[in-house]
Amino acid sequence: MKYFFALLITFLLMSCSSKETPIQPGSWKGVLLLDGGREIPFLAEWGADTTLTVINAEERILIDDIRISGDSVVIKHPVFEGEIRGAHRNDSIIGTFSIESLQRSIPVVMTYGRHSRFAISEAPSVVLSGVWETVFSPNSNTDSYVAKGVFDQTGNRITGTFETVTGDYRFLDGVVVNDSVKLSTFDFSHAFLFEASVTDSVLTGTFYSGNHWTEPFRSERNEAYKLPDPDSITKLKEEYARVQFAFPNTAGDTVSLDDARFQNKAVIVQIMGSWCPNCLDETRFLTDYYENRPKNVEIVALAFEDAATRAKAMARINRLKEALEIPYPILLAQYGSSDKQLANSKLPMLTTIKSYPTTIFIAPNGKVTRIHTGFNGPATGKKYEKFKKDFKKYVEEMVSDK
């Protein structure tokens, strides 16, 4: 870290110009500098039109909210709060990635040129393609949870994700060098690094989420492994006949399921937050689905925001709606915290809320037919394609069931 600050001071002394310096279009590499000397790398393309496309495996994240003034630059995600602020030259950017409301900040260095995500010094001694039964925090009685690692390896390169009952761990991209594995992803909300070693078809490693979270994990190859059913985690309490709520939309009007637009229709209720990447994946899917949905289907989202004030929370919801052109209402259910226990108090008819997103399916007669925890999105490949088909089939059957 001392090296970073020395580099930053030198850089600033060399870049004290009021004249705007152009940023070189083309391939770039970014590195988030963690405590302890570890790095979370990501690749990107800087466009001639002053855009940045962040690359994680097959994922492409277009960033077009970029402000350049003299030798300073601000790069802000179109939806999430995360942003990079720094000083730049033609071929480098030195600054910080921060999420203000969470008081998180990580030094970042970006350099022009075609680079590999991770250094490769040896050929792989193992092939990790396939399914891995995984436990995070395996020695903890309280924090342990299961996951399904699904990976594809070609030569040194490995891509894939960890699926969990609450959602996937994004598009992971990395390398296998001898018997060691490194994977990373960065999407302006999450900054993940996975490091592991392989012994006798067992992966033993550590998961780093920025500088604020570290935990061990252990994976064993198991092609037949399946996660717990995501429809079995959250239920409607026996003493409740239906889901009820009344929250404001972004115009300030109170909306409830008793409103005329929801009557005699199937309703999909999305429990989400504008800060949540898995929610963003689901929102993109629901937005596309809405345009071609059956006429007697409606969607409404309940946003649980960590923004400090109601005004900031509403602004974030509006930013999300505008960026994705969301056609269905998003209601502000909570602000100031995204704590799931607080969320449960706003929806007391549910047994528990384990994940953002959680999706409730309500038939035209008002009966809850299904509550789905989490969202495993595009990073899960074939699983996501199957999910889309199953979703459409399920809703069609729900609205046609008399």
C-alpha positions in Angstrom: 0.0 0.0 0.0 2.9 2.3 0.7 4.0 1.7 -2.9 0.6 2.8 -4.1 0.6 6.1 -2.3 4.2 6.9 -3.4 3.1 6.1 -7.0 0.0 8.3 -6.6 2.0 11.3 -5.3 4.5 11.0 -8.2 1.7 10.7 -10.7 -0.1 13.8 -9.4 3.1 15.9 -9.5 3.5 14.9 -13.1 -0.1 15.5 -14.0 -1.0 19.0 -12.6 -2.4 20.4 -15.8 -5.7 22.1 -16.4 -5.6 21.0 -20.0 -7.7 17.9 -20.6 -5.5 14.9 -21.4 -7.0 12.3 -23.8 -7.3 8.7 -22.6 -5.9 6.1 -25.0 -8.7 4.0 -26.6 -8.2 0.3 -26.7 -7.4 -2.5 -24.2 -6.8 -1.8 -20.6 -6.1 -3.7 -17.4 -7.3 -2.6 -13.9 -6.0 -3.9 -10.6 -7.8 -3.4 -7.3 -5.1 -3.4 -4.5 -6.2 -5.3 -1.5 -4.6 -5.4 2.0 -1.8 -7.9 2.3 -0.5 -7.3 -1.2 -3.3 -9.2 -3.1 -4.8 -7.9 -6.3 -8.2 -8.2 -7.9 -7.6 -7.8 -11.7 -10.1 -7.0 -14.4 -9.9 -6.3 -18.1 -11.6 -3.5 -20.0 -11.9 -1.7 -23.3 -11.7 2.1 -23.4 -13.8 3.4 -26.3 -13.0 6.4 -28.6 -16.5 7.7 -27.5 -15.4 8.0 -23.9 -17.0 4.8 -22.7 -15.5 1.9 -20.7 -16.5 -1.7 -21.2 -15.5 -3.9 -18.3 -14.8 -7.6 -19.2 -15.4 -10.6 -17.0 -15.4 -13.8 -19.1 -18.4 -13.5 -21.4 -19.8 -10.5 -19.5 -19.6 -7.0 -20.9 -20.5 -4.0 -18.7 -20.8 -0.8 -20.6 -20.0 2.3 -18.5 -21.0 5.6 -20.2 -21.2 7.9 -17.2 -17.6 9.1 -17.4 -16.5 12.7 -16.5 -13.0 14.0 -17.4 -11.8 17.3 -16.3 -8.1 18.2 -16.9 -6.2 15.2 -15.5 -9.0 13.9 -13.3 -11.5 11.2 -14.2 -14.7 9.9 -12.6 -16.1 6.5 -13.9 -19.5 5.7 -12.5 -21.7 2.6 -13.1 -25.0 3.4 -14.8 -27.0 1.8 -11.9 -24.8 0.9 -9.0 -23.3 3.5 -6.5 -19.7 2.2 -7.1 -17.3 4.6 -8.9 -13.7 5.0 -9.8 -12.1 8.4 -9.1 -8.6 9.2 -10.0 -5.9 11.1 -11.9 -5.1 10.0 -15.4 -2.5 10.2 -18.1 -2.9 9.0 -21.7 -2.0 5.5 -20.7 -2.8 5.1 -17.0 -5.3 5.9 -14.2 -4.5 5.9 -10.5 -7.2 6.4 -8.0 -9.7 4.6 -5.8 -12.8 2.5 -6.3 -15.4 3.4 -3.7 -19.0 2.7 -2.5 -19.8 5.8 -0.4 -22.8 4.5 1.5 -20.9 1.4 2.6 -17.8 3.4 3.4 -15.7 1.1 1.3 -12.7 2.2 -0.7 -10.0 0.3 -2.5 -7.0 1.7 -4.4 -7.0 1.0 -8.1 -4.5 1.2 -10.9 -5.4 1.0 -14.6 -2.9 0.7 -17.4 -3.2 0.8 -21.2 -2.3 -2.2 -23.3 -3.3 -5.8 -23.9 -2.6 -7.7 -20.7 -3.6 -11.1 -19.3 -5.8 -11.1 -16.2 -3.4 -13.1 -14.2 0.3 -14.0 -14.8 0.9 -17.4 -16.3 4.3 -19.0 -15.4 3.6 -22.7 -15.8 1.3 -25.1 -17.6 -1.7 -26.5 -15.6 -1.2 -29.9 -13.9 -4.9 -30.3 -13.4 -8.1 -29.9 -15.4 -11.0 -28.4 -13.4 -13.8 -28.5 -15.9 -17.0 -29.8 -14.4 -19.1 -29.6 -11.2 -17.6 -29.1 -7.7 -19.5 -29.6 -4.5 -18.5 -26.6 -2.4 -18.7 -25.5 1.2 -17.8 -21.9 2.3 -16.6 -21.4 5.8 -16.6 -25.2 6.3 -15.4 -25.1 9.9 -18.1 -22.7 11.1 -21.3 -23.7 12.9 -23.0 -20.5 12.0 -21.6 -19.1 8.8 -21.1 -22.3 6.7 -23.1 -22.5 3.5 -23.1 -24.7 0.4 -22.4 -23.8 -3.3 -22.0 -25.5 -6.6 -18.9 -24.6 -8.6 -19.3 -25.0 -12.3 -16.1 -24.4 -14.4 -14.8 -24.7 -17.9 -11.1 -24.9 -18.5 -9.1 -24.5 -21.8 -5.4 -24.7 -21.3 -4.5 -22.3 -18.5 -7.7 -20.3 -18.7 -10.7 -21.2 -16.4 -14.1 -19.5 -16.4 -17.3 -20.3 -14.5 -19.1 -19.4 -11.3 -20.2 -20.6 -7.9 -24.0 -21.1 -7.8 -25.6 -20.8 -4.4 -29.2 -20.9 -3.2 -29.2 -17.1 -3.0 -27.6 -16.5 -6.4 -24.4 -16.9 -8.4 -21.0 -15.4 -7.7 -21.0 -13.6 -11.1 -18.8 -14.2 -14.2 -15.5 -15.5 -12.8 -12.4 -15.5 -15.0 -9.0 -16.7 -14.2 -6.1 -19.2 -14.6 -4.8 -22.6 -13.5 -1.1 -22.5 -13.0 0.4 -25.9 -12.1 -2.0 -26.9 -9.2 -3.0 -23.4 -8.2 -6.2 -21.5 -9.2 -7.0 -17.8 -9.3 -10.4 -16.3 -10.3 -11.7 -12.8 -10.2 -14.6 -10.6 -11.2 -15.4 -6.8 -10.9 -18.7 -5.2 -11.7 -18.6 -1.9 -9.8 -20.6 -3.5 -7.0 -18.7 -6.7 -6.2 -14.9 -7.1 -6.4 -14.2 -10.9 -5.9 -11.0 -12.9 -5.7 -10.8 -16.7 -5.3 -7.5 -18.4 -4.7 -7.2 -22.1 -4.3 -4.8 -25.1 -4.6 -5.7 -28.5 -5.9 -4.9 -31.8 -4.2 -6.5 -35.2 -5.2 -9.6 -33.6 -6.8 -10.1 -31.3 -3.8 -10.0 -27.5 -4.1 -8.9 -25.7 -0.9 -8.9 -22.0 -1.0 -9.9 -18.5 0.2 -12.6 -16.1 -1.1 -11.9 -12.4 -0.8 -14.7 -9.8 -1.3 -12.8 -6.5 -1.5 -11.1 -5.7 1.8 -14.2 -6.3 3.9 -14.8 -10.0 3.8 -12.6 -13.1 3.7 -13.6 -16.8 4.2 -12.2 -20.2 3.4 -13.9 -22.7 1.0 -13.5 -26.4 0.1 -14.7 -28.1 -3.1 -14.8 -31.7 -4.2 -15.5 -32.9 -7.7 -19.1 -34.2 -7.9 -20.8 -34.1 -11.3 -24.1 -35.2 -9.7 -24.2 -32.5 -7.0 -27.4 -30.4 -6.7 -28.2 -27.4 -4.5 -31.2 -27.3 -2.2 -34.4 -26.4 -3.9 -34.7 -22.6 -4.0 -38.5 -22.9 -3.9 -38.3 -24.5 -0.4 -36.6 -21.8 1.6 -39.2 -19.1 2.0 -42.8 -19.9 2.6 -46.1 -18.1 3.4 -46.9 -18.4 7.1 -49.9 -20.7 7.8 -51.8 -17.9 9.6 -51.8 -15.7 6.4 -54.0 -16.3 3.4 -52.2 -13.9 1.1 -49.4 -11.4 0.6 -50.2 -7.8 1.4 -48.2 -4.6 1.3 -48.6 -0.9 0.7 -45.5 1.1 -0.3 -44.8 4.3 -2.3 -43.7 4.4 -5.9 -41.2 6.9 -7.3 -44.0 9.4 -7.9 -44.9 9.2 -4.2 -48.2 7.4 -4.7 -49.0 4.4 -2.4 -49.3 1.1 -4.3 -50.8 -2.1 -3.0 -52.0 -5.4 -4.4 -55.6 -4.2 -3.8 -55.1 -1.7 -6.7 -57.2 -2.2 -9.8 -54.1 -3.0 -12.0 -53.5 -6.2 -10.0 -57.1 -7.4 -9.7 -57.8 -10.9 -11.2 -54.3 -11.1 -12.5 -51.3 -13.2 -11.7 -48.7 -11.0 -10.0 -45.0 -11.5 -9.8 -43.5 -9.7 -6.8 -39.8 -9.1 -6.9 -38.0 -8.4 -3.6 -34.8 -6.6 -4.6 -32.4 -3.7 -4.2 -30.9 -1.3 -6.8 -27.5 -2.1 -5.3 -27.7 -5.9 -6.0 -26.0 -7.4 -9.1 -28.2 -10.6 -9.0 -31.2 -8.4 -8.7 -30.0 -6.4 -11.8 -29.8 -9.7 -13.7 -33.3 -10.7 -12.7 -34.6 -7.2 -13.5 -33.2 -7.3 -17.0 -34.9 -10.7 -17.5 -38.2 -9.5 -16.0 -38.1 -6.3 -18.2 -37.7 -8.4 -21.3 -40.4 -10.8 -20.2 -42.8 -8.0 -19.4 -43.0 -6.9 -23.0 -44.3 -10.3 -24.1 -46.1 -11.5 -21.0 -49.7 -12.8 -21.0 -52.1 -10.0 -20.6 -53.3 -11.1 -17.2 -49.8 -11.0 -15.7 -48.4 -8.0 -13.7 -45.0 -7.5 -12.1 -44.2 -5.2 -9.2 -40.8 -4.8 -7.4 -40.2 -4.0 -3.8 -36.9 -2.2 -3.3 -35.0 -2.5 0.0 -32.3 0.2 -0.3 -29.3 0.9 1.9 -29.3 4.6 0.9 -29.3 6.8 4.0 -32.3 8.9 3.0 -35.6 8.4 1.3 -34.6 11.0 -1.4 -31.4 9.1 -2.2 -33.2 5.8 -2.3 -35.8 7.1 -4.7 -33.0 8.6 -6.8 -31.3 5.3 -7.1 -34.5 3.5 -8.0 -35.2 6.2 -10.7 -31.6 5.7 -12.0 -32.2 2.0 -12.3 -35.6 2.5 -14.0 -34.1 4.9 -16.6 -31.0 2.8 -17.3 -33.0 -0.4 -17.9 -36.3 1.2 -19.1 -38.2 -0.8 -16.6 -41.9 -0.9 -17.5 -43.3 -2.1 -14.2 -43.5 -0.2 -10.9 -40.7 -0.3 -8.3 -41.9 0.6 -4.8 -39.6 1.8 -1.9 -40.2 -0.8 0.8 -37.2 0.3 3.0 -34.3 2.7 3.1 -31.3 3.2 5.4 -30.5 -0.6 5.5 -30.8 -3.7 3.3 -30.8 -5.9 6.4 -32.9 -9.0 5.7 -34.4 -9.1 9.2 -35.7 -5.6 8.7 -37.1 -6.6 5.4 -38.9 -9.5 7.0 -40.6 -7.1 9.3 -42.0 -5.3 6.3 -43.4 -8.5 4.9 -44.4 -10.4 8.1 -46.4 -13.0 6.3 -43.2 -14.6 5.0 -41.3 -17.2 7.1 -37.9 -15.7 6.2 -36.1 -13.6 3.6 -32.7 -15.2 2.9 -31.8 -13.4 -0.3 -32.1 -10.5 -2.6 -33.7 -11.1 -4.9 -36.6 -13.3 -3.7 -39.6 -13.7 -6.1 -43.2 -14.4 -5.1 -45.7 -15.8 -7.6 -49.3 -15.0 -6.9 -52.1 -16.6 -8.9 -55.1 -14.5 -10.2 -57.2 -15.7 -7.2 -54.6 -14.2 -4.8 -53.0 -17.5 -3.8 -49.3 -17.7 -3.4 -48.1 -20.6 -5.6 -44.4 -20.3 -5.3 -41.6 -18.3 -3.6 -38.2 -18.5 -5.3 -35.1 -17.6 -3.4 -32.1 -16.0 -5.2 -31.3 -15.7 -8.9 -28.7 -17.6 -10.8 -28.4 -15.5 -13.9 -26.4 -15.4 -17.2 -23.1 -16.5 -15.5 -24.6 -19.9 -15.0 -24.9 -20.5 -18.8 -27.1 -23.5 -19.7 -28.8 -23.4 -16.3 -29.9 -19.8 -17.0 -31.3 -20.7 -20.4 -33.3 -23.6 -18.8 -34.6 -21.2 -16.1 -36.0 -18.8 -18.7 -37.9 -21.5 -20.4 -39.2 -23.0 -17.1 -40.2 -19.5 -15.9 -42.4 -18.8 -18.9 -44.0 -22.2 -18.8 -44.7 -21.9 -15.1 -46.4 -18.5 -15.4 -48.5 -19.7 -18.4 -49.7 -22.7 -16.3 -50.4 -20.5 -13.3 -52.6 -18.1 -15.2 -54.4 -20.8 -17.1 -55.1 -22.9 -14.0 -58.7 -22.6 -13.0 
